[in-house]
Amino acid sequence: MSRFPEAFQEETRKRLGNDFGLFMESLNGAAPVSIRQNPAKNALPLPGKPVPWSAFGRYLETRPSFTLDPRLHGGAYYVQEASSMFIEQAFRQLTDLHAPLNVLDLCAAPGGKSTHILSLLSDQSLLVSNEVIRSRASVLAENLQKWGYQNSVVTNSDPDHFQSLPGFFDVMVIDAPCSGEGLFRKDHEAAEEWSPQHVALCASRQKRIVADAWPALKEDGILIYCTCTYNEQENEDNLLWLREQHDVEFLKVSIDGWNIQETKKNDVIGYRFFPHRVEGEGFFMSVIRKKQVSPSLRLKANRDLTPAPAKIVNTLQSWIHHPERVSFFQWKDLLYFFPEAHTLHLGMLHQHLKVVNAGIATATVKHDKLIPEHALAMSTDLRRENFKTLSVGHDEAIRYLRRDPLTLPETDKGYHLIVFEDVALGWVNSLGNRFNNMYPVEWRIRMQKTS
Ligand SMILES: C[S@@+](CC[C@H](N)C(=O)[O-])C[C@H]1O[C@@H](n2cnc3c(N)ncnc32)[C@H](O)[C@@H]1O
């Protein structure tokens, strides 16, 4: 007996007709392995066959032990299945990536779409990545910290809190929690959990999420709605429901030669990825333009953000590229930097949302001394030449990431940046012949080396 639910197979057979056999066969095959590189941390393209719809995506021939690759921990790439990289085409074809955009990724953990969006936006744009589940918001913040972009804010709010930000966003991505039909090949639990009732429950939750967030989209702004499921209830039907209440336009994306299926139900245009047609998992995306006026928001200064003390600002400025474009502020007991152009926006976000992180945590002050933060080591703005660095090989890099005792050569005292193959991994504090490992305890690798 097949491990896939009967009702699911029946619906998919109707949808795919003669292709159904090939589709089922593909579900029993191996899933392709793909990664997406961080262009700000890679001078050269990674090896491997390119993902056709993404400038940063690559297929790998085999699945390496990602955990034991130090470059992953330094944010040089993100492991992501290929179909979901298609949002890149919505951004490239339907937005002006040179303009300063406010972008919301509403259901963002663990951060696949958010890290991708940051690689696409100009540095004048702002990305707000939200995740409603607290523990998942921490994972999101971790992945975004490793990616290293300053124009990024992580929030942990319910979608309805975004109603307090009418017309704030130019682009909104809703990668909605779904019944996961497109993941059945890899995720056996999704197949076990699937039922028509579960699909109906997901569809009503998705409607609520979209309706809650909708007021925060600007007039003429675009919503990129996606799921990793095939059924119409969670896709077209939700968007038809949205169209009944609001003035919207569905937008086309060019998919020339990629074997992606363009579907149309009434005027909803959708893009479906089936694993027997493309190298990737199941995925659905639709792009919707809002054609209604949204009230505009009055920006107010934020009193929670205290400017960094003047006597240390010069030092902090020497640590990064383009210090003239950022402001340094103190939040709780940390010093941060954040794009100057968006400080008023950050004020608004603080007022209405639970902000988990904003910009780059740079340092803490202890007994009048500045201690560099891990996020600074990960930052794409770090001015490396102003720090002492220690280049390490693979074994030493893994010892560092596991927080095992290090066997580094004797050095000058002070903070050193640990670098593996040109990718920064974090700080050590050298006491001359001993080193304090400053890699975050909660992120250390627990896996033993196998070779
Ligand atoms: C498909 S996943 C997002 C994947 C992510 N965009 C990425 O690319 O890595 C959907 C997310 O929605 C979150 N979620 C669950 N229920 C939600 C709700 N009621 N409102 C908003 N988000 C919710 C889940 O915790 C999950 O992180």
The ligand as an SDF file (V2000), in Angstrom:
LIG
                    3D

 27 29  0  0  0  0  0  0  0  0999 V2000
    6.3750   27.4080    5.5340 C   0  0  0  0  0  0  0  0  0  0  0  0
    6.9860   27.9370    7.0620 S   0  0  0  0  0  0  0  0  0  0  0  0
    7.9910   29.2830    6.6200 C   0  0  0  0  0  0  0  0  0  0  0  0
    9.2930   28.9410    5.9870 C   0  0  0  0  0  0  0  0  0  0  0  0
   10.1650   30.1630    5.7550 C   0  0  0  0  0  0  0  0  0  0  0  0
    9.4590   31.1930    5.0210 N   0  0  0  0  0  0  0  0  0  0  0  0
   11.4500   29.8260    5.0450 C   0  0  0  0  0  0  0  0  0  0  0  0
   11.5490   30.0580    3.8400 O   0  0  0  0  0  0  0  0  0  0  0  0
   12.3900   29.3570    5.7220 O   0  0  0  0  0  0  0  0  0  0  0  0
    5.6110   28.7100    7.7940 C   0  0  0  0  0  0  0  0  0  0  0  0
    5.8900   29.4540    9.0920 C   0  0  0  0  0  0  0  0  0  0  0  0
    4.6480   29.9920    9.5580 O   0  0  0  0  0  0  0  0  0  0  0  0
    4.6200   29.9430   10.9620 C   0  0  0  0  0  0  0  0  0  0  0  0
    3.2250   29.9500   11.4530 N   0  0  0  0  0  0  0  0  0  0  0  0
    2.4950   28.9500   12.0030 C   0  0  0  0  0  0  0  0  0  0  0  0
    1.2690   29.3700   12.3570 N   0  0  0  0  0  0  0  0  0  0  0  0
    1.2080   30.6700   12.0480 C   0  0  0  0  0  0  0  0  0  0  0  0
    0.2080   31.6650   12.1960 C   0  0  0  0  0  0  0  0  0  0  0  0
   -0.9790   31.3840   12.7260 N   0  0  0  0  0  0  0  0  0  0  0  0
    0.5100   32.9110   11.7900 N   0  0  0  0  0  0  0  0  0  0  0  0
    1.6950   33.2050   11.2270 C   0  0  0  0  0  0  0  0  0  0  0  0
    2.6750   32.2860   11.0520 N   0  0  0  0  0  0  0  0  0  0  0  0
    2.4400   31.0570   11.4600 C   0  0  0  0  0  0  0  0  0  0  0  0
    5.3300   28.6370   11.2850 C   0  0  0  0  0  0  0  0  0  0  0  0
    5.8470   28.6630   12.5910 O   0  0  0  0  0  0  0  0  0  0  0  0
    6.4210   28.5790   10.2140 C   0  0  0  0  0  0  0  0  0  0  0  0
    7.6280   29.1010   10.7030 O   0  0  0  0  0  0  0  0  0  0  0  0
  1  2  1  0
  2  3  1  0
  2 10  1  0
  3  4  1  0
  4  5  1  0
  5  6  1  0
  5  7  1  0
  7  8  2  0
  7  9  1  0
 10 11  1  0
 11 12  1  0
 11 26  1  0
 12 13  1  0
 13 14  1  0
 13 24  1  0
 14 15  1  0
 14 23  1  0
 15 16  2  0
 16 17  1  0
 17 18  1  0
 17 23  2  0
 18 19  1  0
 18 20  2  0
 20 21  1  0
 21 22  2  0
 22 23  1  0
 24 25  1  0
 24 26  1  0
 26 27  1  0
M  CHG  2   2   1   9  -1
M  END
$$$$
